Amino acid sequence: MNAKDLHPLAAGMLIGATGEGGSGKSHFLRTAADYVLAKGRKVFVAVAPPEEAASYAGLDLDYEPIEDTEWRPSANMFAANGLGRFWAYCDRIEKVENVGLIGLDTASELQFSVSRAILGPQRKSNPRDTVDPFAFYTAFRYRMGEVIDRLRILRRLHNAHLIINFHTTTRESETLTGSRDQVLPDMQGGLRDVLSRYFDLFFYASAEESGGSVKRRLIAAPTRRIPAKVRFPGLEAKLLAIKEGIPNDFAALVRVLNGEAK
């Protein structure tokens, strides 16, 4: 293989997006689905919680709701079936041809199914109630990493785009000038600090009201407060130069990638 022949659009981009509720993460994934469907390729999205499916209403795509329907600790029911549904969905995607986009909306909700799959055999609902909480978080990190790796393998198999959305959480950090809130993907344990390493592009989705309408942008320039990342050398300079971010639209990202946007 020769890297000079590698083009992100042809190989499929691995994109992560984090942002507060209503910032446009699902909107970005929907615009990517529109773009891929228009090319005649198929789209698959795992939605967690199932209510996220409403974001894709009207699109000709395949979705799978991920939920632990039999998890009710108050009724002494510790059956965690959500992660199993996710694995089965991945197996189904593997066998389909002409897949152009795979989405997970959101990984921050799927993490609860991962946690329950670990806690269920111990009949516990809280890691702190287990014999060894440290062992839980170690297992969680590896199991959640397995989820992302499974999606990455599917992406390479199909030369498809992969978009994974995350909610945000904040962490107060001390600096020389005082404390500040750092925005991080909502993920348990230390995994939140290293998530961006998996991705070609990691965006922070922002939404601001302007003139009676909402202006949604994707920010690729990292700051001390917000996470972002660009792996492609040619695209990095273009995206980082746009400090205010690009429009929250997959087609707009493609135009930047192709040098059609300034």
QUISUL-V70179 format. One record per residue. N is the residue number from 1. OMEGA is omega in whole degrees, -180 to 180 (NA if undefined). Layout:
# QUISUL-V70179
n-><N | N>
omega-><OMEGA | OMEGA>
This chain:
# QUISUL-V70179
n-><1 | 2 | 3 | 4 | 5 | 6 | 7 | 8 | 9 | 10 | 11 | 12 | 13 | 14 | 15 | 16 | 17 | 18 | 19 | 20 | 21 | 22 | 23 | 24 | 25 | 26 | 27 | 28 | 29 | 30 | 31 | 32 | 33 | 34 | 35 | 36 | 37 | 38 | 39 | 40 | 41 | 42 | 43 | 44 | 45 | 46 | 47 | 48 | 49 | 50 | 51 | 52 | 53 | 54 | 55 | 56 | 57 | 58 | 59 | 60 | 61 | 62 | 63 | 64 | 65 | 66 | 67 | 68 | 69 | 70 | 71 | 72 | 73 | 74 | 75 | 76 | 77 | 78 | 79 | 80 | 81 | 82 | 83 | 84 | 85 | 86 | 87 | 88 | 89 | 90 | 91 | 92 | 93 | 94 | 95 | 96 | 97 | 98 | 99 | 100 | 101 | 102 | 103 | 104 | 105 | 106 | 107 | 108 | 109 | 110 | 111 | 112 | 113 | 114 | 115 | 116 | 117 | 118 | 119 | 120 | 121 | 122 | 123 | 124 | 125 | 126 | 127 | 128 | 129 | 130 | 131 | 132 | 133 | 134 | 135 | 136 | 137 | 138 | 139 | 140 | 141 | 142 | 143 | 144 | 145 | 146 | 147 | 148 | 149 | 150 | 151 | 152 | 153 | 154 | 155 | 156 | 157 | 158 | 159 | 160 | 161 | 162 | 163 | 164 | 165 | 166 | 167 | 168 | 169 | 170 | 171 | 172 | 173 | 174 | 175 | 176 | 177 | 178 | 179 | 180 | 181 | 182 | 183 | 184 | 185 | 186 | 187 | 188 | 189 | 190 | 191 | 192 | 193 | 194 | 195 | 196 | 197 | 198 | 199 | 200 | 201 | 202 | 203 | 204 | 205 | 206 | 207 | 208 | 209 | 210 | 211 | 212 | 213 | 214 | 215 | 216 | 217 | 218 | 219 | 220 | 221 | 222 | 223 | 224 | 225 | 226 | 227 | 228 | 229 | 230 | 231 | 232 | 233 | 234 | 235 | 236 | 237 | 238 | 239 | 240 | 241 | 242 | 243 | 244 | 245 | 246 | 247 | 248 | 249 | 250 | 251 | 252 | 253 | 254 | 255 | 256 | 257 | 258 | 259 | 260 | 261 | 262>
omega-><-179 | -175 | -179 | 180 | -176 | 177 | -175 | -177 | -179 | -177 | -175 | -178 | 176 | -170 | 172 | 178 | 176 | -179 | 180 | 177 | -179 | -179 | 175 | 179 | 179 | 177 | 180 | 179 | 178 | 179 | 176 | 177 | 177 | -177 | -176 | 179 | 179 | 177 | 178 | 180 | -173 | -178 | 178 | -179 | 171 | -176 | 177 | 3 | -178 | -180 | 178 | -179 | -180 | 180 | -175 | -180 | 178 | 180 | -180 | 180 | 180 | 177 | 179 | 176 | -180 | -176 | 176 | -172 | -177 | -180 | 178 | -177 | -180 | 177 | 180 | 178 | -175 | 179 | -179 | -176 | -177 | -179 | 177 | 177 | 178 | 179 | -180 | 178 | 177 | 178 | 179 | 179 | -178 | -174 | -177 | 176 | 174 | 176 | -178 | -178 | 173 | -179 | 171 | -175 | 6 | 175 | -180 | 176 | 178 | -179 | 179 | 175 | 176 | 180 | -178 | 177 | 178 | -176 | -175 | -179 | 178 | -179 | 177 | 177 | -178 | -180 | -178 | -180 | -180 | 180 | -177 | -180 | 179 | 179 | 177 | -176 | 175 | 179 | -180 | -178 | -180 | -179 | 178 | 174 | 177 | 177 | -179 | 179 | 179 | 179 | 178 | 179 | 177 | 179 | 179 | 179 | -175 | -170 | -177 | 171 | 177 | 179 | 179 | -179 | 178 | 166 | 178 | 169 | -180 | 177 | 180 | -180 | 179 | 177 | 179 | -178 | 180 | -179 | 177 | 177 | 176 | 180 | -180 | 173 | -180 | -178 | -176 | 172 | -176 | -178 | -177 | -177 | -175 | -176 | -174 | -178 | -179 | -162 | 171 | 179 | 175 | -174 | 166 | -179 | -180 | 179 | 179 | 177 | -179 | 177 | 179 | 178 | -179 | 179 | -178 | -178 | 173 | -176 | -179 | -179 | -179 | 174 | 178 | -177 | -173 | 180 | 174 | -177 | 172 | -178 | -175 | -177 | -178 | -179 | -175 | -178 | -179 | -177 | -179 | 178 | -179 | -172 | -178 | 179 | 178 | 176 | -179 | -177 | -177 | 179 | 178 | 176 | 179 | 179 | 177 | -179 | -179 | 180 | -179 | -180 | -179 | NA>
